[in-house]
Amino acid sequence: MRLTEEQEELRSAVRSLLTRYEGSTAWQPLAEQIGVTGLAIPEEYGGAGYGAQEVHVVMEELGRVLSPVPYLGSAVLTTHALLASGDQETCARLLPLLATGQITGALAWAEHGTWDPAQIKAEATPLPGGTWRITGTKGHVLGGTDAEFLLVAARTPTGLSLYEVAVDAVGLRREPTVTMDQSRALTHVVLDGTEGRLVGKDGEADRALQHVMDHACAALAAEQVGAAQRCLELTVAYAKDRVQFGRAIGSFQAVKHRLADAYVLVEVARSAALGAAFAAAADSPDLTLRAAVAKSACSEALSAVAGEMIQLHGGIGITWEHDAHRYFKRAHGSSHLFGSPAWHRGRLSAELGLITA
Protein backbone atom coordinates (compact mmCIF):
# COMPACT_ATOMS: atom_id res chain seq x y z
CA MET A 1 0.00 0.00 0.00
CA ARG A 2 1.53 3.28 -1.14
CA LEU A 3 0.29 6.83 -1.19
CA THR A 4 0.23 8.61 -4.54
CA GLU A 5 2.53 11.43 -5.58
CA GLU A 6 -0.37 13.86 -5.20
CA GLN A 7 -1.02 12.65 -1.65
CA GLU A 8 2.67 13.08 -0.77
CA GLU A 9 2.50 16.62 -2.14
CA LEU A 10 -0.45 17.21 0.17
CA ARG A 11 1.70 15.98 3.06
CA SER A 12 4.47 18.39 2.12
CA ALA A 13 2.04 21.31 1.92
CA VAL A 14 0.46 20.54 5.30
CA ARG A 15 3.85 20.06 6.99
CA SER A 16 5.16 23.31 5.54
CA LEU A 17 2.13 25.23 6.75
CA LEU A 18 2.33 23.71 10.24
CA THR A 19 5.92 24.94 10.54
CA ARG A 20 4.71 28.51 9.90
CA TYR A 21 1.61 28.50 12.09
CA GLU A 22 1.50 27.15 15.62
CA GLY A 23 -1.39 25.89 17.66
CA SER A 24 -4.93 26.91 16.84
CA THR A 25 -3.73 29.69 14.49
CA ALA A 26 -3.15 26.98 11.87
CA TRP A 27 -6.87 26.25 11.46
CA GLN A 28 -7.86 29.01 9.04
CA PRO A 29 -4.71 28.68 6.86
CA LEU A 30 -5.26 24.92 6.68
CA ALA A 31 -8.85 25.51 5.56
CA GLU A 32 -8.26 28.45 3.24
CA GLN A 33 -4.83 27.77 1.73
CA ILE A 34 -4.92 23.97 1.47
CA GLY A 35 -8.60 23.14 1.85
CA VAL A 36 -8.15 20.28 4.30
CA THR A 37 -11.61 20.87 5.81
CA GLY A 38 -13.30 19.87 2.56
CA LEU A 39 -11.17 16.87 1.59
CA ALA A 40 -13.69 14.20 2.62
CA ILE A 41 -16.77 16.17 1.49
CA PRO A 42 -18.25 15.33 -1.94
CA GLU A 43 -18.05 17.97 -4.65
CA GLU A 44 -21.84 18.31 -4.71
CA TYR A 45 -21.63 19.77 -1.20
CA GLY A 46 -18.73 22.10 -1.93
CA GLY A 47 -15.90 19.76 -0.99
CA ALA A 48 -12.92 18.36 -2.86
CA GLY A 49 -14.38 14.88 -3.25
CA TYR A 50 -11.36 13.01 -1.91
CA GLY A 51 -11.40 10.44 0.87
CA ALA A 52 -9.80 8.58 3.74
CA GLN A 53 -6.29 8.41 2.27
CA GLU A 54 -6.06 12.19 2.10
CA VAL A 55 -7.51 12.43 5.61
CA HIS A 56 -4.81 9.96 6.70
CA VAL A 57 -2.10 12.26 5.35
CA VAL A 58 -3.50 15.32 7.13
CA MET A 59 -4.03 13.49 10.43
CA GLU A 60 -0.51 12.07 10.39
CA GLU A 61 0.95 15.55 9.98
CA LEU A 62 -1.30 17.00 12.69
CA GLY A 63 -0.15 14.18 14.97
CA ARG A 64 3.53 15.01 14.40
CA VAL A 65 3.09 18.43 15.98
CA LEU A 66 0.20 17.58 18.33
CA SER A 67 -1.90 20.26 16.66
CA PRO A 68 -4.97 21.36 18.64
CA VAL A 69 -7.03 22.27 15.55
CA PRO A 70 -10.58 20.76 15.49
CA TYR A 71 -9.98 18.66 12.37
CA LEU A 72 -10.80 15.27 13.89
CA GLY A 73 -14.00 16.41 15.60
CA SER A 74 -15.37 18.56 12.80
CA ALA A 75 -13.91 17.43 9.46
CA VAL A 76 -13.96 13.71 10.32
CA LEU A 77 -16.61 12.88 12.94
CA THR A 78 -19.24 15.51 12.15
CA THR A 79 -18.74 15.32 8.38
CA HIS A 80 -19.06 11.53 8.27
CA ALA A 81 -22.05 11.55 10.61
CA LEU A 82 -23.87 13.95 8.29
CA LEU A 83 -22.98 11.99 5.17
CA ALA A 84 -23.98 8.68 6.76
CA SER A 85 -27.32 10.10 7.90
CA GLY A 86 -28.55 10.30 4.32
CA ASP A 87 -30.26 13.62 5.12
CA GLN A 88 -29.67 15.54 1.88
CA GLU A 89 -31.29 18.77 3.07
CA THR A 90 -29.11 18.97 6.18
CA CYS A 91 -26.01 17.98 4.23
CA ALA A 92 -26.70 20.66 1.61
CA ARG A 93 -27.09 23.28 4.34
CA LEU A 94 -24.17 22.41 6.62
CA LEU A 95 -21.49 20.62 4.60
CA PRO A 96 -20.58 23.60 2.35
CA LEU A 97 -19.90 25.66 5.48
CA LEU A 98 -17.86 22.85 7.03
CA ALA A 99 -15.95 22.42 3.76
CA THR A 100 -14.69 26.01 3.81
CA GLY A 101 -13.93 26.01 7.52
CA GLN A 102 -16.41 28.84 8.14
CA ILE A 103 -17.96 26.80 10.93
CA THR A 104 -17.08 23.71 12.93
CA GLY A 105 -19.42 21.04 14.21
CA ALA A 106 -19.16 18.52 17.03
CA LEU A 107 -20.62 15.04 17.45
CA ALA A 108 -22.02 14.45 20.96
CA TRP A 109 -21.94 10.69 21.10
CA ALA A 110 -20.07 9.12 24.03
CA GLU A 111 -21.69 8.61 27.42
CA HIS A 112 -20.13 7.53 30.72
CA GLY A 113 -16.73 6.94 29.13
CA THR A 114 -17.88 4.62 26.36
CA TRP A 115 -18.40 5.13 22.63
CA ASP A 116 -20.48 1.96 22.27
CA PRO A 117 -23.78 3.07 20.64
CA ALA A 118 -25.59 0.34 22.58
CA GLN A 119 -24.79 2.21 25.81
CA ILE A 120 -26.37 5.52 24.79
CA LYS A 121 -29.05 6.51 27.34
CA ALA A 122 -29.96 10.04 26.20
CA GLU A 123 -33.62 10.19 25.22
CA ALA A 124 -35.55 12.17 22.61
CA THR A 125 -39.30 12.70 22.50
CA PRO A 126 -41.26 14.42 19.69
CA LEU A 127 -42.68 17.93 20.03
CA PRO A 128 -45.42 19.66 18.05
CA GLY A 129 -44.01 21.25 14.93
CA GLY A 130 -41.60 18.45 14.07
CA THR A 131 -38.82 19.11 16.57
CA TRP A 132 -37.67 16.87 19.45
CA ARG A 133 -36.93 17.33 23.15
CA ILE A 134 -33.59 15.77 24.16
CA THR A 135 -32.50 14.91 27.67
CA GLY A 136 -29.16 13.39 28.64
CA THR A 137 -25.45 14.01 29.14
CA LYS A 138 -22.54 13.54 26.75
CA GLY A 139 -18.84 13.32 27.51
CA HIS A 140 -15.60 13.58 25.56
CA VAL A 141 -17.16 15.73 22.83
CA LEU A 142 -14.29 16.74 20.54
CA GLY A 143 -14.25 20.50 19.99
CA GLY A 144 -17.69 20.85 21.53
CA THR A 145 -17.02 24.10 23.38
CA ASP A 146 -16.27 26.18 20.28
CA ALA A 147 -18.42 24.36 17.71
CA GLU A 148 -21.18 26.29 15.95
CA PHE A 149 -23.59 23.35 16.10
CA LEU A 150 -23.88 19.92 17.68
CA LEU A 151 -25.00 16.56 16.35
CA VAL A 152 -26.43 14.63 19.29
CA ALA A 153 -27.13 10.90 19.41
CA ALA A 154 -30.23 10.02 21.45
CA ARG A 155 -32.64 7.13 21.78
CA THR A 156 -36.36 6.99 20.87
CA PRO A 157 -38.81 4.07 21.06
CA THR A 158 -37.87 3.37 17.44
CA GLY A 159 -34.14 3.25 18.08
CA LEU A 160 -31.06 5.45 17.99
CA SER A 161 -31.31 8.78 16.14
CA LEU A 162 -29.21 11.87 15.38
CA TYR A 163 -30.32 15.44 16.10
CA GLU A 164 -28.99 18.84 15.11
CA VAL A 165 -28.86 21.09 18.17
CA ALA A 166 -28.15 24.82 18.14
CA VAL A 167 -25.46 25.84 20.62
CA ASP A 168 -27.71 28.58 22.04
CA ALA A 169 -30.67 26.24 22.56
CA VAL A 170 -32.50 26.45 25.88
CA GLY A 171 -31.42 23.74 28.31
CA LEU A 172 -28.01 23.15 26.67
CA ARG A 173 -24.83 23.48 28.74
CA ARG A 174 -21.31 23.04 27.40
CA GLU A 175 -18.54 22.65 29.95
CA PRO A 176 -14.86 22.32 28.95
CA THR A 177 -13.31 19.12 30.32
CA VAL A 178 -10.04 19.34 32.23
CA THR A 179 -7.79 16.77 30.54
CA MET A 180 -4.26 15.49 30.92
CA ASP A 181 -3.63 16.25 27.24
CA GLN A 182 -4.26 19.98 27.00
CA SER A 183 -3.80 19.96 23.22
CA ARG A 184 -7.06 17.99 22.79
CA ALA A 185 -10.16 20.04 23.59
CA LEU A 186 -12.98 17.93 25.05
CA THR A 187 -16.36 19.07 26.29
CA HIS A 188 -19.02 17.78 28.68
CA VAL A 189 -22.49 18.47 27.26
CA VAL A 190 -25.70 18.52 29.28
CA LEU A 191 -29.10 18.53 27.54
CA ASP A 192 -32.04 19.31 29.80
CA GLY A 193 -35.12 19.14 27.61
CA THR A 194 -33.15 20.77 24.80
CA GLU A 195 -34.88 21.18 21.46
CA GLY A 196 -33.28 19.50 18.44
CA ARG A 197 -34.04 18.74 14.83
CA LEU A 198 -34.00 15.14 13.55
CA VAL A 199 -31.17 14.40 11.09
CA GLY A 200 -31.90 11.42 8.87
CA LYS A 201 -34.59 8.93 9.82
CA ASP A 202 -35.80 8.15 13.30
CA GLY A 203 -34.17 5.03 14.71
CA GLU A 204 -31.54 4.60 11.97
CA ALA A 205 -28.45 6.16 13.56
CA ASP A 206 -26.84 2.86 14.59
CA ARG A 207 -25.51 2.35 11.08
CA ALA A 208 -24.33 5.96 10.85
CA LEU A 209 -22.43 5.73 14.15
CA GLN A 210 -20.80 2.46 13.07
CA HIS A 211 -19.63 4.26 9.94
CA VAL A 212 -18.33 7.15 12.05
CA MET A 213 -16.54 4.79 14.44
CA ASP A 214 -14.64 3.10 11.63
CA HIS A 215 -13.56 6.37 10.01
CA ALA A 216 -12.73 7.88 13.40
CA CYS A 217 -10.46 4.97 14.29
CA ALA A 218 -8.74 5.10 10.89
CA ALA A 219 -8.10 8.83 11.24
CA LEU A 220 -6.95 8.62 14.86
CA ALA A 221 -4.57 5.78 13.97
CA ALA A 222 -2.92 8.05 11.40
CA GLU A 223 -2.52 10.78 14.01
CA GLN A 224 -0.94 8.28 16.40
CA VAL A 225 1.52 7.15 13.73
CA GLY A 226 2.55 10.75 13.10
CA ALA A 227 3.10 11.35 16.81
CA ALA A 228 5.02 8.08 17.24
CA GLN A 229 7.23 8.87 14.24
CA ARG A 230 8.09 12.26 15.72
CA CYS A 231 8.88 10.70 19.10
CA LEU A 232 11.28 8.32 17.38
CA GLU A 233 12.93 11.09 15.35
CA LEU A 234 13.51 13.25 18.42
CA THR A 235 14.87 10.32 20.41
CA VAL A 236 17.27 9.18 17.68
CA ALA A 237 18.57 12.74 17.32
CA TYR A 238 19.11 12.98 21.07
CA ALA A 239 20.87 9.61 21.19
CA LYS A 240 23.33 10.85 18.56
CA ASP A 241 24.08 14.08 20.44
CA ARG A 242 24.02 13.02 24.10
CA VAL A 243 27.50 11.95 25.25
CA GLN A 244 28.01 9.70 28.26
CA PHE A 245 31.19 7.89 29.28
CA GLY A 246 32.95 9.58 26.39
CA ARG A 247 30.58 8.24 23.73
CA ALA A 248 27.24 9.15 22.18
CA ILE A 249 24.61 7.09 23.99
CA GLY A 250 23.29 5.95 20.63
CA SER A 251 26.48 3.94 20.14
CA PHE A 252 25.63 1.63 23.06
CA GLN A 253 24.10 -1.67 21.99
CA ALA A 254 21.33 -1.56 24.59
CA VAL A 255 20.17 1.83 23.30
CA LYS A 256 20.42 0.67 19.68
CA HIS A 257 18.19 -2.31 20.46
CA ARG A 258 15.56 -0.12 22.12
CA LEU A 259 15.53 2.31 19.22
CA ALA A 260 15.30 -0.59 16.76
CA ASP A 261 12.32 -1.99 18.65
CA ALA A 262 10.67 1.45 18.58
CA TYR A 263 11.25 1.70 14.83
CA VAL A 264 9.55 -1.66 14.30
CA LEU A 265 6.57 -0.55 16.39
CA VAL A 266 6.21 2.64 14.32
CA GLU A 267 6.38 0.81 10.99
CA VAL A 268 3.92 -1.89 12.04
CA ALA A 269 1.57 0.85 13.25
CA ARG A 270 1.98 2.69 9.96
CA SER A 271 1.00 -0.42 8.01
CA ALA A 272 -2.07 -0.92 10.20
CA ALA A 273 -3.13 2.72 9.81
CA LEU A 274 -2.66 2.65 6.04
CA GLY A 275 -4.64 -0.58 5.86
CA ALA A 276 -7.55 1.11 7.60
CA ALA A 277 -7.28 4.22 5.40
CA PHE A 278 -7.27 2.21 2.17
CA ALA A 279 -10.22 0.12 3.39
CA ALA A 280 -12.15 3.28 4.30
CA ALA A 281 -11.38 4.88 0.93
CA ALA A 282 -12.68 1.79 -0.88
CA ASP A 283 -15.67 1.38 1.47
CA SER A 284 -14.38 -2.17 1.94
CA PRO A 285 -16.54 -4.76 3.73
CA ASP A 286 -13.62 -5.45 6.08
CA LEU A 287 -13.31 -1.80 7.16
CA THR A 288 -14.51 -2.51 10.70
CA LEU A 289 -11.90 -5.24 11.07
CA ARG A 290 -9.08 -3.05 9.76
CA ALA A 291 -10.18 -0.04 11.80
CA ALA A 292 -10.21 -2.10 15.00
CA VAL A 293 -6.75 -3.47 14.22
CA ALA A 294 -5.42 0.03 13.52
CA LYS A 295 -6.88 1.57 16.67
CA SER A 296 -5.48 -1.18 18.88
CA ALA A 297 -2.03 -1.43 17.26
CA CYS A 298 -1.43 2.30 16.85
CA SER A 299 -2.59 3.15 20.39
CA GLU A 300 -0.16 0.67 21.91
CA ALA A 301 2.68 1.66 19.56
CA LEU A 302 2.42 5.35 20.45
CA SER A 303 2.23 4.60 24.16
CA ALA A 304 5.35 2.42 23.96
CA VAL A 305 7.39 4.81 21.80
CA ALA A 306 6.41 7.85 23.86
CA GLY A 307 7.48 5.96 26.98
CA GLU A 308 10.84 5.12 25.40
CA MET A 309 11.26 8.77 24.45
CA ILE A 310 11.03 9.77 28.11
CA GLN A 311 13.31 6.95 29.27
CA LEU A 312 16.06 7.53 26.70
CA HIS A 313 16.04 11.29 27.21
CA GLY A 314 16.83 10.70 30.88
CA GLY A 315 16.24 13.57 33.30
CA ILE A 316 15.37 16.11 30.61
CA GLY A 317 12.54 13.86 29.43
CA ILE A 318 10.51 14.54 32.59
CA THR A 319 10.86 18.32 32.55
CA TRP A 320 7.97 20.62 31.69
CA GLU A 321 10.09 22.45 29.10
CA HIS A 322 10.72 19.37 26.94
CA ASP A 323 8.08 18.09 24.51
CA ALA A 324 8.33 14.49 25.73
CA HIS A 325 5.56 14.90 28.30
CA ARG A 326 3.23 16.35 25.66
CA TYR A 327 3.58 13.26 23.46
CA PHE A 328 3.21 10.96 26.46
CA LYS A 329 -0.03 12.69 27.45
CA ARG A 330 -1.36 12.54 23.88
CA ALA A 331 -0.51 8.82 23.82
CA HIS A 332 -2.47 8.19 27.01
CA GLY A 333 -5.48 10.26 25.95
CA SER A 334 -5.71 8.96 22.38
CA SER A 335 -5.36 5.38 23.58
CA HIS A 336 -8.76 5.68 25.28
CA LEU A 337 -10.40 7.95 22.72
CA PHE A 338 -13.11 6.01 20.81
CA GLY A 339 -12.50 3.01 23.07
CA SER A 340 -9.47 1.29 24.55
CA PRO A 341 -7.24 -1.15 22.62
CA ALA A 342 -8.78 -4.01 24.61
CA TRP A 343 -12.32 -2.93 23.64
CA HIS A 344 -11.34 -2.80 19.97
CA ARG A 345 -9.74 -6.22 20.19
CA GLY A 346 -13.14 -7.38 21.41
CA ARG A 347 -14.74 -5.76 18.35
CA LEU A 348 -12.14 -7.46 16.18
CA SER A 349 -12.85 -10.84 17.75
CA ALA A 350 -16.58 -10.35 17.19
CA GLU A 351 -15.98 -9.32 13.58
CA LEU A 352 -13.94 -12.50 13.03
CA GLY A 353 -16.62 -14.63 14.67
CA LEU A 354 -14.39 -15.66 17.55
CA ILE A 355 -16.80 -14.37 20.19
CA THR A 356 -20.37 -13.19 20.32
CA ALA A 357 -20.56 -9.38 20.28
C-alpha positions as CSV (number, residue, x, y, z in Angstrom):
1,M,0.0,0.0,0.0
2,R,1.5,3.3,-1.1
3,L,0.3,6.8,-1.2
4,T,0.2,8.6,-4.5
5,E,2.5,11.4,-5.6
6,E,-0.4,13.9,-5.2
7,Q,-1.0,12.7,-1.6
8,E,2.7,13.1,-0.8
9,E,2.5,16.6,-2.1
10,L,-0.5,17.2,0.2
11,R,1.7,16.0,3.1
12,S,4.5,18.4,2.1
13,A,2.0,21.3,1.9
14,V,0.5,20.5,5.3
15,R,3.8,20.1,7.0
16,S,5.2,23.3,5.5
17,L,2.1,25.2,6.8
18,L,2.3,23.7,10.2
19,T,5.9,24.9,10.5
20,R,4.7,28.5,9.9
21,Y,1.6,28.5,12.1
22,E,1.5,27.1,15.6
23,G,-1.4,25.9,17.7
24,S,-4.9,26.9,16.8
25,T,-3.7,29.7,14.5
26,A,-3.1,27.0,11.9
27,W,-6.9,26.2,11.5
28,Q,-7.9,29.0,9.0
29,P,-4.7,28.7,6.9
30,L,-5.3,24.9,6.7
31,A,-8.9,25.5,5.6
32,E,-8.3,28.5,3.2
33,Q,-4.8,27.8,1.7
34,I,-4.9,24.0,1.5
35,G,-8.6,23.1,1.8
36,V,-8.2,20.3,4.3
37,T,-11.6,20.9,5.8
38,G,-13.3,19.9,2.6
39,L,-11.2,16.9,1.6
40,A,-13.7,14.2,2.6
41,I,-16.8,16.2,1.5
42,P,-18.2,15.3,-1.9
43,E,-18.0,18.0,-4.6
44,E,-21.8,18.3,-4.7
45,Y,-21.6,19.8,-1.2
46,G,-18.7,22.1,-1.9
47,G,-15.9,19.8,-1.0
48,A,-12.9,18.4,-2.9
49,G,-14.4,14.9,-3.3
50,Y,-11.4,13.0,-1.9
51,G,-11.4,10.4,0.9
52,A,-9.8,8.6,3.7
53,Q,-6.3,8.4,2.3
54,E,-6.1,12.2,2.1
55,V,-7.5,12.4,5.6
56,H,-4.8,10.0,6.7
57,V,-2.1,12.3,5.4
58,V,-3.5,15.3,7.1
59,M,-4.0,13.5,10.4
60,E,-0.5,12.1,10.4
61,E,1.0,15.6,10.0
62,L,-1.3,17.0,12.7
63,G,-0.2,14.2,15.0
64,R,3.5,15.0,14.4
65,V,3.1,18.4,16.0
66,L,0.2,17.6,18.3
67,S,-1.9,20.3,16.7
68,P,-5.0,21.4,18.6
69,V,-7.0,22.3,15.5
70,P,-10.6,20.8,15.5
71,Y,-10.0,18.7,12.4
72,L,-10.8,15.3,13.9
73,G,-14.0,16.4,15.6
74,S,-15.4,18.6,12.8
75,A,-13.9,17.4,9.5
76,V,-14.0,13.7,10.3
77,L,-16.6,12.9,12.9
78,T,-19.2,15.5,12.2
79,T,-18.7,15.3,8.4
80,H,-19.1,11.5,8.3
81,A,-22.1,11.5,10.6
82,L,-23.9,13.9,8.3
83,L,-23.0,12.0,5.2
84,A,-24.0,8.7,6.8
85,S,-27.3,10.1,7.9
86,G,-28.6,10.3,4.3
87,D,-30.3,13.6,5.1
88,Q,-29.7,15.5,1.9
89,E,-31.3,18.8,3.1
90,T,-29.1,19.0,6.2
91,C,-26.0,18.0,4.2
92,A,-26.7,20.7,1.6
93,R,-27.1,23.3,4.3
94,L,-24.2,22.4,6.6
95,L,-21.5,20.6,4.6
96,P,-20.6,23.6,2.4
97,L,-19.9,25.7,5.5
98,L,-17.9,22.9,7.0
99,A,-16.0,22.4,3.8
100,T,-14.7,26.0,3.8
101,G,-13.9,26.0,7.5
102,Q,-16.4,28.8,8.1
103,I,-18.0,26.8,10.9
104,T,-17.1,23.7,12.9
105,G,-19.4,21.0,14.2
106,A,-19.2,18.5,17.0
107,L,-20.6,15.0,17.5
108,A,-22.0,14.5,21.0
109,W,-21.9,10.7,21.1
110,A,-20.1,9.1,24.0
111,E,-21.7,8.6,27.4
112,H,-20.1,7.5,30.7
113,G,-16.7,6.9,29.1
114,T,-17.9,4.6,26.4
115,W,-18.4,5.1,22.6
116,D,-20.5,2.0,22.3
117,P,-23.8,3.1,20.6
118,A,-25.6,0.3,22.6
119,Q,-24.8,2.2,25.8
120,I,-26.4,5.5,24.8
121,K,-29.1,6.5,27.3
122,A,-30.0,10.0,26.2
123,E,-33.6,10.2,25.2
124,A,-35.5,12.2,22.6
125,T,-39.3,12.7,22.5
126,P,-41.3,14.4,19.7
127,L,-42.7,17.9,20.0
128,P,-45.4,19.7,18.1
129,G,-44.0,21.2,14.9
130,G,-41.6,18.4,14.1
131,T,-38.8,19.1,16.6
132,W,-37.7,16.9,19.4
133,R,-36.9,17.3,23.2
134,I,-33.6,15.8,24.2
135,T,-32.5,14.9,27.7
136,G,-29.2,13.4,28.6
137,T,-25.5,14.0,29.1
138,K,-22.5,13.5,26.7
139,G,-18.8,13.3,27.5
140,H,-15.6,13.6,25.6
141,V,-17.2,15.7,22.8
142,L,-14.3,16.7,20.5
143,G,-14.2,20.5,20.0
144,G,-17.7,20.8,21.5
145,T,-17.0,24.1,23.4
146,D,-16.3,26.2,20.3
147,A,-18.4,24.4,17.7
148,E,-21.2,26.3,15.9
149,F,-23.6,23.3,16.1
150,L,-23.9,19.9,17.7
151,L,-25.0,16.6,16.3
152,V,-26.4,14.6,19.3
153,A,-27.1,10.9,19.4
154,A,-30.2,10.0,21.4
155,R,-32.6,7.1,21.8
156,T,-36.4,7.0,20.9
157,P,-38.8,4.1,21.1
158,T,-37.9,3.4,17.4
159,G,-34.1,3.2,18.1
160,L,-31.1,5.4,18.0
161,S,-31.3,8.8,16.1
162,L,-29.2,11.9,15.4
163,Y,-30.3,15.4,16.1
164,E,-29.0,18.8,15.1
165,V,-28.9,21.1,18.2
166,A,-28.1,24.8,18.1
167,V,-25.5,25.8,20.6
168,D,-27.7,28.6,22.0
169,A,-30.7,26.2,22.6
170,V,-32.5,26.4,25.9
171,G,-31.4,23.7,28.3
172,L,-28.0,23.1,26.7
173,R,-24.8,23.5,28.7
174,R,-21.3,23.0,27.4
175,E,-18.5,22.6,30.0
176,P,-14.9,22.3,29.0
177,T,-13.3,19.1,30.3
178,V,-10.0,19.3,32.2
179,T,-7.8,16.8,30.5
180,M,-4.3,15.5,30.9
181,D,-3.6,16.2,27.2
182,Q,-4.3,20.0,27.0
183,S,-3.8,20.0,23.2
184,R,-7.1,18.0,22.8
185,A,-10.2,20.0,23.6
186,L,-13.0,17.9,25.0
187,T,-16.4,19.1,26.3
188,H,-19.0,17.8,28.7
189,V,-22.5,18.5,27.3
190,V,-25.7,18.5,29.3
191,L,-29.1,18.5,27.5
192,D,-32.0,19.3,29.8
193,G,-35.1,19.1,27.6
194,T,-33.2,20.8,24.8
195,E,-34.9,21.2,21.5
196,G,-33.3,19.5,18.4
197,R,-34.0,18.7,14.8
198,L,-34.0,15.1,13.5
199,V,-31.2,14.4,11.1
200,G,-31.9,11.4,8.9
201,K,-34.6,8.9,9.8
202,D,-35.8,8.1,13.3
203,G,-34.2,5.0,14.7
204,E,-31.5,4.6,12.0
205,A,-28.4,6.2,13.6
206,D,-26.8,2.9,14.6
207,R,-25.5,2.4,11.1
208,A,-24.3,6.0,10.8
209,L,-22.4,5.7,14.1
210,Q,-20.8,2.5,13.1
211,H,-19.6,4.3,9.9
212,V,-18.3,7.1,12.1
213,M,-16.5,4.8,14.4
214,D,-14.6,3.1,11.6
215,H,-13.6,6.4,10.0
216,A,-12.7,7.9,13.4
217,C,-10.5,5.0,14.3
218,A,-8.7,5.1,10.9
219,A,-8.1,8.8,11.2
220,L,-7.0,8.6,14.9
221,A,-4.6,5.8,14.0
222,A,-2.9,8.1,11.4
223,E,-2.5,10.8,14.0
224,Q,-0.9,8.3,16.4
225,V,1.5,7.1,13.7
226,G,2.5,10.7,13.1
227,A,3.1,11.3,16.8
228,A,5.0,8.1,17.2
229,Q,7.2,8.9,14.2
230,R,8.1,12.3,15.7
231,C,8.9,10.7,19.1
232,L,11.3,8.3,17.4
233,E,12.9,11.1,15.4
234,L,13.5,13.3,18.4
235,T,14.9,10.3,20.4
236,V,17.3,9.2,17.7
237,A,18.6,12.7,17.3
238,Y,19.1,13.0,21.1
239,A,20.9,9.6,21.2
240,K,23.3,10.8,18.6
241,D,24.1,14.1,20.4
242,R,24.0,13.0,24.1
243,V,27.5,12.0,25.3
244,Q,28.0,9.7,28.3
245,F,31.2,7.9,29.3
246,G,32.9,9.6,26.4
247,R,30.6,8.2,23.7
248,A,27.2,9.1,22.2
249,I,24.6,7.1,24.0
250,G,23.3,5.9,20.6
251,S,26.5,3.9,20.1
252,F,25.6,1.6,23.1
253,Q,24.1,-1.7,22.0
254,A,21.3,-1.6,24.6
255,V,20.2,1.8,23.3
256,K,20.4,0.7,19.7
257,H,18.2,-2.3,20.5
258,R,15.6,-0.1,22.1
259,L,15.5,2.3,19.2
260,A,15.3,-0.6,16.8
261,D,12.3,-2.0,18.7
262,A,10.7,1.4,18.6
263,Y,11.3,1.7,14.8
264,V,9.5,-1.7,14.3
265,L,6.6,-0.5,16.4
266,V,6.2,2.6,14.3
267,E,6.4,0.8,11.0
268,V,3.9,-1.9,12.0
269,A,1.6,0.8,13.2
270,R,2.0,2.7,10.0
271,S,1.0,-0.4,8.0
272,A,-2.1,-0.9,10.2
273,A,-3.1,2.7,9.8
274,L,-2.7,2.7,6.0
275,G,-4.6,-0.6,5.9
276,A,-7.6,1.1,7.6
277,A,-7.3,4.2,5.4
278,F,-7.3,2.2,2.2
279,A,-10.2,0.1,3.4
280,A,-12.1,3.3,4.3
281,A,-11.4,4.9,0.9
282,A,-12.7,1.8,-0.9
283,D,-15.7,1.4,1.5
284,S,-14.4,-2.2,1.9
285,P,-16.5,-4.8,3.7
286,D,-13.6,-5.5,6.1
287,L,-13.3,-1.8,7.2
288,T,-14.5,-2.5,10.7
289,L,-11.9,-5.2,11.1
290,R,-9.1,-3.1,9.8
291,A,-10.2,0.0,11.8
292,A,-10.2,-2.1,15.0
293,V,-6.7,-3.5,14.2
294,A,-5.4,0.0,13.5
295,K,-6.9,1.6,16.7
296,S,-5.5,-1.2,18.9
297,A,-2.0,-1.4,17.3
298,C,-1.4,2.3,16.9
299,S,-2.6,3.1,20.4
300,E,-0.2,0.7,21.9
301,A,2.7,1.7,19.6
302,L,2.4,5.4,20.4
303,S,2.2,4.6,24.2
304,A,5.3,2.4,24.0
305,V,7.4,4.8,21.8
306,A,6.4,7.9,23.9
307,G,7.5,6.0,27.0
308,E,10.8,5.1,25.4
309,M,11.3,8.8,24.5
310,I,11.0,9.8,28.1
311,Q,13.3,6.9,29.3
312,L,16.1,7.5,26.7
313,H,16.0,11.3,27.2
314,G,16.8,10.7,30.9
315,G,16.2,13.6,33.3
316,I,15.4,16.1,30.6
317,G,12.5,13.9,29.4
318,I,10.5,14.5,32.6
319,T,10.9,18.3,32.6
320,W,8.0,20.6,31.7
321,E,10.1,22.5,29.1
322,H,10.7,19.4,26.9
323,D,8.1,18.1,24.5
324,A,8.3,14.5,25.7
325,H,5.6,14.9,28.3
326,R,3.2,16.3,25.7
327,Y,3.6,13.3,23.5
328,F,3.2,11.0,26.5
329,K,0.0,12.7,27.4
330,R,-1.4,12.5,23.9
331,A,-0.5,8.8,23.8
332,H,-2.5,8.2,27.0
333,G,-5.5,10.3,26.0
334,S,-5.7,9.0,22.4
335,S,-5.4,5.4,23.6
336,H,-8.8,5.7,25.3
337,L,-10.4,7.9,22.7
338,F,-13.1,6.0,20.8
339,G,-12.5,3.0,23.1
340,S,-9.5,1.3,24.6
341,P,-7.2,-1.1,22.6
342,A,-8.8,-4.0,24.6
343,W,-12.3,-2.9,23.6
344,H,-11.3,-2.8,20.0
345,R,-9.7,-6.2,20.2
346,G,-13.1,-7.4,21.4
347,R,-14.7,-5.8,18.4
348,L,-12.1,-7.5,16.2
349,S,-12.8,-10.8,17.7
350,A,-16.6,-10.4,17.2
351,E,-16.0,-9.3,13.6
352,L,-13.9,-12.5,13.0
353,G,-16.6,-14.6,14.7
354,L,-14.4,-15.7,17.5
355,I,-16.8,-14.4,20.2
356,T,-20.4,-13.2,20.3
357,A,-20.6,-9.4,20.3
